[in-house]
Amino acid sequence: DLPTTEQKDFVDELLEHHQTFHVGALIKSLWSGLDIPFHSQIPSDQPMGGVSDLTNKGDFDRLLISEFANDDWTFLSRLANNEALYLQREVPPSRNRYQRIFLIDTSLKTWGTPKTLAHAVMLAIAHHPKSDFACEAYALGSFYHPLGIETHEQVLDGLSRLEPVMSCSVGMDAFFRDHPVSEQQQVVLISAKEAWQHSEAQKALSEY
């Protein structure tokens, strides 16, 4: 599906300004590779189709009919070795929709190219043509700060926000203390691998 006019205008606006050009140029490329859920699914299940509908685990009433064509010993052997194939039925989508919350690490290790990539990924997901989830974004550093993601000026403000700290763990602690996450929310943390090598960052990451 092609992006809507609103989404085209947003990306074009980013491309028209040299401060946000690199972010805007990445968004359409990311769209072509993104595969994001449109609505919440029942936990541990996901919609399947085609060959992916087959699994080697399931209830006996979902065994493929072809399994019963084997002789008894082969059939029992396939069951014992988890080789028998079952049909995993498609799960209907639920009516509830997630709210996506993006947390952007702005500590020292994310300055430069990682910062550009982080904002491009965030905007590509938030403005994906097939996604209509409500989205919020926050910059993490010595504290947390809300980020606008709707206009060129807001994106530019987010790109200019940098924190001279080695880890955003303090900002993450403050965010989750003030914003308990519900089951209807997805939290997406975007950072650089190098930023999570400190003990404080590892502790925050494992806790949340």
C-alpha positions in Angstrom: 0.0 0.0 0.0 1.2 3.5 -0.8 1.7 6.0 2.0 -1.1 8.5 2.5 -0.8 12.2 1.4 -0.2 13.2 5.0 2.7 10.8 5.4 4.2 11.8 2.1 4.0 15.5 3.1 5.7 14.7 6.4 8.6 12.9 4.8 8.9 15.5 2.1 9.1 18.2 4.8 12.0 16.4 6.4 13.7 16.1 3.0 13.4 19.8 2.3 15.5 20.8 5.3 19.2 19.9 5.4 19.1 19.4 9.2 16.6 16.6 8.9 17.4 15.4 5.3 19.3 12.3 6.4 16.5 11.2 8.7 13.9 11.7 6.0 16.0 9.9 3.4 16.1 6.8 5.6 12.4 6.6 6.4 11.1 5.2 3.0 14.0 2.7 2.9 13.0 1.5 6.4 9.3 1.3 5.4 10.2 -1.3 2.7 11.8 -3.5 5.3 9.5 -3.1 8.3 7.1 -5.8 9.3 5.2 -4.4 12.3 1.9 -5.7 13.9 -1.2 -3.7 13.2 -3.2 -4.8 16.3 -2.6 -6.7 19.5 -2.8 -10.5 19.3 -3.5 -13.1 22.0 -0.3 -13.8 23.8 1.9 -16.7 22.5 -0.1 -16.8 19.3 0.3 -15.0 16.0 -1.6 -15.1 12.7 -0.1 -17.6 10.3 -0.6 -18.5 6.7 0.5 -21.0 4.1 3.3 -23.4 5.1 3.9 -21.4 8.3 0.5 -22.7 9.5 2.3 -26.0 10.3 4.0 -26.7 13.7 5.5 -29.7 15.4 3.6 -28.9 18.7 -0.1 -28.9 19.3 -3.2 -30.8 20.4 -4.0 -34.2 19.0 -7.2 -32.8 17.4 -5.0 -30.6 15.2 -2.8 -33.4 13.8 -2.7 -33.3 10.0 -4.8 -36.1 8.5 -1.7 -37.2 6.5 0.0 -38.3 9.8 -2.6 -41.0 10.2 -1.5 -42.5 6.9 1.7 -43.7 8.5 2.0 -47.2 10.0 1.6 -47.4 13.8 5.3 -47.6 14.6 6.2 -44.7 12.3 3.3 -42.7 13.7 4.3 -43.3 17.3 7.9 -42.5 16.5 7.0 -39.2 14.9 4.9 -38.3 18.0 7.7 -39.3 20.4 10.4 -37.3 18.5 8.2 -34.2 18.0 8.2 -34.8 14.2 4.5 -35.0 13.7 2.9 -32.0 12.1 0.0 -30.0 13.6 -2.1 -27.3 12.1 -1.9 -24.0 14.0 -5.1 -22.1 13.3 -5.0 -18.4 12.7 -5.8 -16.2 15.7 -8.4 -13.5 15.0 -7.2 -10.0 15.9 -8.5 -8.5 19.1 -10.2 -5.1 19.2 -7.7 -3.6 21.6 -4.9 -1.5 20.1 -1.5 -0.8 21.5 -0.1 2.5 22.3 3.6 2.6 21.2 6.0 4.5 23.4 9.5 5.2 22.0 12.4 5.8 24.3 15.4 7.3 22.6 18.8 7.1 24.3 20.6 10.4 24.1 23.7 9.5 26.1 27.3 10.0 24.8 27.5 6.7 23.0 24.5 7.5 20.8 25.7 10.8 19.4 26.3 11.2 15.7 25.2 8.5 13.3 23.4 6.3 16.0 21.2 9.4 16.8 20.2 9.8 13.2 19.4 6.1 12.8 17.4 6.1 16.1 15.2 8.9 15.0 14.7 7.5 11.5 13.6 4.1 12.9 11.3 5.8 15.4 9.7 8.0 12.8 9.4 5.1 10.3 7.5 3.0 12.8 5.3 5.9 14.1 4.4 7.1 10.6 4.2 3.7 8.9 1.4 3.8 6.3 -0.3 0.7 7.7 0.0 1.7 11.4 -2.6 3.7 13.2 -1.4 3.3 16.7 -1.1 6.2 19.0 2.6 7.0 19.5 4.6 8.9 22.1 8.3 9.5 22.2 10.7 10.4 25.0 14.4 11.2 25.1 16.3 9.5 27.9 19.4 11.0 29.6 19.8 12.4 33.1 16.0 12.6 33.0 13.3 12.0 30.4 11.9 14.6 28.0 8.9 14.3 25.7 9.6 14.4 21.9 7.3 15.7 19.2 7.1 13.5 16.1 4.6 15.3 13.9 6.5 18.2 12.4 9.9 19.1 11.0 10.5 21.5 13.9 9.7 18.9 16.5 12.1 16.4 14.8 14.8 19.0 14.6 14.4 19.7 18.3 14.7 16.0 19.1 17.8 15.6 17.0 19.4 18.5 18.9 18.7 17.0 22.3 22.0 15.5 23.6 22.9 14.5 27.1 26.6 14.5 28.3 26.1 11.3 30.4 27.6 7.8 29.9 24.2 6.1 30.4 20.5 6.9 30.2 19.7 4.6 33.1 18.8 7.5 35.4 16.3 8.8 32.8 14.9 5.3 32.3 14.4 4.8 36.1 12.6 8.2 36.2 10.4 7.4 33.2 9.2 4.0 34.4 8.6 5.4 37.9 6.3 8.1 36.6 4.8 6.0 33.8 3.8 2.4 34.8 3.4 0.4 31.6 0.1 -1.4 31.0 -0.6 -4.5 28.9 -2.0 -2.2 26.1 1.3 -0.4 25.6 4.4 -1.3 23.7 7.7 0.3 24.8 10.4 0.5 22.1 13.9 1.3 23.3 16.2 2.6 20.6 19.9 2.9 21.5 23.4 1.8 20.6 24.9 -1.4 21.8 28.0 0.4 23.2 25.7 2.5 25.5 24.7 -0.6 27.5 28.1 -1.9 28.6 28.0 0.0 31.9 26.8 -1.7 35.0 24.1 1.0 35.7 22.7 0.5 32.2 22.7 -3.3 32.4 20.8 -3.1 35.7 18.2 -0.8 34.2 17.9 -2.9 31.1 17.4 -6.1 33.1 14.9 -4.5 35.5 12.6 -3.0 32.9 
